[in-house]
Amino acid sequence: MFKLGVITDEISQNVEKAVEVSTQLGLDCIELRGCWNKNIKDLTDLGVRRIKQLAASASLEVVCLASPFFKCHITNQTEVQEHSFLKSIFLAEEALRHRSSLFML
């Protein structure tokens, strides 16, 4: 069975608005990429918790995290090797713990 969903920032950078519209459209799931004008790798723990609350309250499943992997300044080795990659891994682990079914690099 296919699920119908949307990348939230295609509706709005405001996650509350994106969840509201997704619910109005009868969607089953959402994908996260940009939230509140931040890339998902830059979200705080509070932001991640807020998204989980919003999705749960709307009965929406987070099915994909579109990370910025390989979307950084290739000359900035610190960013490439530490922050971006590790943050994406931590977000994926959190998503998988809560039954998200896909992690997109």
C-alpha positions in Angstrom: 0.0 0.0 0.0 1.3 3.4 -0.9 1.3 6.3 1.5 0.7 9.8 0.3 3.0 12.5 1.8 4.8 15.7 1.2 8.1 17.4 1.9 7.0 19.8 4.6 9.1 22.8 3.3 7.3 22.5 -0.1 4.3 23.7 1.8 6.0 26.0 4.3 9.1 26.4 6.4 6.7 26.8 9.3 6.2 23.1 10.4 3.0 23.9 12.2 1.5 25.3 9.0 2.9 22.4 6.9 1.4 19.8 9.3 -2.0 21.7 9.3 -2.1 21.7 5.4 -1.0 18.1 5.3 -3.8 17.1 7.6 -6.3 19.1 5.6 -5.2 17.3 2.4 -5.6 13.9 4.1 -2.0 13.0 3.7 -0.5 10.0 5.6 3.1 11.1 6.1 5.7 13.9 5.9 9.3 14.2 4.9 11.5 16.7 6.7 14.2 18.8 5.0 13.9 22.4 6.0 12.1 23.4 9.2 11.6 26.9 10.5 14.2 28.2 8.0 16.8 25.6 9.3 18.1 22.5 7.7 17.2 19.4 9.7 20.8 18.9 10.7 20.7 22.3 12.5 17.5 21.7 14.5 17.9 21.8 18.3 16.6 18.9 20.5 13.7 21.1 21.3 12.9 21.5 17.6 13.0 17.8 17.1 10.7 17.2 20.0 8.3 19.8 18.7 8.2 18.1 15.3 7.5 14.7 16.9 4.6 16.3 18.9 3.2 18.0 15.8 3.3 14.8 13.7 1.9 12.6 16.4 -1.0 15.0 17.2 -1.9 15.0 13.5 -1.4 11.2 13.0 1.3 11.9 10.4 4.3 9.5 10.1 7.7 11.1 9.5 8.9 8.8 6.7 12.1 10.5 5.5 14.8 12.9 6.6 16.3 14.6 3.6 19.7 15.3 5.1 22.2 17.7 3.5 24.8 15.0 3.2 27.2 16.0 0.4 25.7 19.5 0.3 28.4 21.4 2.0 31.6 23.2 1.2 33.9 20.4 0.2 37.0 22.4 1.3 35.6 22.7 4.9 36.7 19.3 6.2 35.4 20.0 9.7 31.9 20.5 8.4 32.1 17.5 6.1 33.6 15.1 8.6 32.1 16.1 11.8 29.0 18.3 12.1 26.8 17.5 9.1 27.4 13.8 8.9 27.2 13.1 12.6 24.1 15.3 13.1 22.4 13.5 10.3 23.2 10.1 11.8 21.8 11.2 15.2 18.6 12.4 13.5 18.3 9.1 11.6 18.7 7.1 14.8 16.0 9.2 16.5 13.7 8.8 13.5 14.2 5.0 13.3 13.5 4.7 17.0 10.1 6.2 16.3 9.3 4.0 13.3 10.2 6.4 10.4 10.7 4.1 7.5 13.3 5.9 5.4 16.4 7.9 5.8 17.5 9.7 2.6 21.1 10.8 2.2 
